[in-house]
């Protein structure tokens, strides 16, 4: 294990733990308003200050972490599921099926993802569930291509021929015998995918197209902060810093895992 | 070469058909069709224009017939009229296009210029402090949310240290400036947006150039050049650099969709009068024809970017042409 994996993993686990343990880490909840202390700067009682309705920014960030992390993880699970399914089918069967699936991937790649997401959100309406599903449905192309290439190279190995010879079903060969061999790249993709999904969700929520108030998300705390950048810097600085730290740690983790699973790169670094 | 370009152009047709199918299905995703949804949400739509819309989109006809009619409009670049001001969608999109292209092309130029320099120097100084610093620096840029960085810089430049403009593409007194002043004014407004976009995009290019450069430095022709006794500068900058930059050309086209895709969050913050902001504004006002128009235009630009990348790659690398 290298340093990058350790740093990234520890940071990611800490973030998830603090999101889960939100009620233990703060004595305020995310929606109690107190107009008398609105926009007060960070002090010992409210370590990240309060927002325009007098809500504790730190608590809103902790509860926002729950939502942002959940959206990120579920979205990636959806996209990984679609990508693994389409990629392995295309890679294993080849020929016409491969051609059809890959042309579909080409088409998806041509429409800029954020525009596609914007369009879908406008038609389906913004909500936590919709945002998760839409991000998942629009970001599976990379993993599909990756899995396809991996499956194509693994299926040439002798043990796959052996599995065919003893008459195993294709489904069994793909998911029981090929898949375990390409788990590495899948993990790498999913780690980068989480950071990408968190970034997309926060961007959408920031524009009012993602998680809707009163539910806090790192992105929509920033939206409110945007109107007070002249007076209340803490409403802009801390939530954005949280997004950055989350994205950065998942990216480092992904980077470390990529080196770990790719022996050629490891040799190069020595 | 002609044959290759022709083949490449023919490949666009199935992709175009696919785009129309996806866009069309999304329009019809909403229960009751988008005209009704719009009617419920937008008080500005009169029953009269509802009827006109229904006729325009032929919503009473069977789905396949609607699709072909829609594609026929699509081919003639007729996306209908905006719900908000009844102007043709194409006009609205086209007048926003220059600002988006200007921002993205300048950013792309900066990203490639700096990315190649960072990539090459990191490859030459592998595993030194400089290399590690640059890796971290570009990695931070890759991870930082652009809209947050934009807000922080706006805070810095608008409130604390007002030397750079933080919104729009021109100053309020743009109309009375001379041509030279106008150009300077636009460049002045470009600095912050381009800096933020470039910071985010550097990692990808510099890493690619770095590994490509390392690869060509270990190739046999490089070893042969050393053996021949060529001066090191010549080997690095003539042989290795030239060969490692070839694949970078394809990245030009490929990085366009990411930039254009990110532009709507970005343009909205900076009040940049581009296509992304138009897409966002029309999303907020449920102006469906304009949303469709911007999505189609974004896809079209991406397609064009990929085409240019492929053709320029074939131009510089004969192996591609004869495959």
Interface residues (C-beta under 8 A of the other chain):
Chain A: X103 X104 X106 X107 X108 X109 X110 X111 X112 X113 X114 X115 X116 X118 X119 X120 X121 X122 X123 X124 X195 X199 X202 X203 X206 X207 X208 X209 X222 X225 X226 X229 X230 X233 X236 X237 X239 X240 X241 X243 X244 X247 X248 X251 X252 X255 X268 X269
Chain B: X14 X15 X18 X19 X22 X23 X26 X27 X29 X30 X34 X37 X127 X139 X140 X142 X143 X144 X145 X147 X148 X149 X151 X152 X154 X155 X158 X159 X214 X257 X258 X260 X261 X262 X264 X265 X268 X269 X279 X280 X283 X284 X286 X288 X291 X292 X294 X295 X298 X299 X302 X303 X306
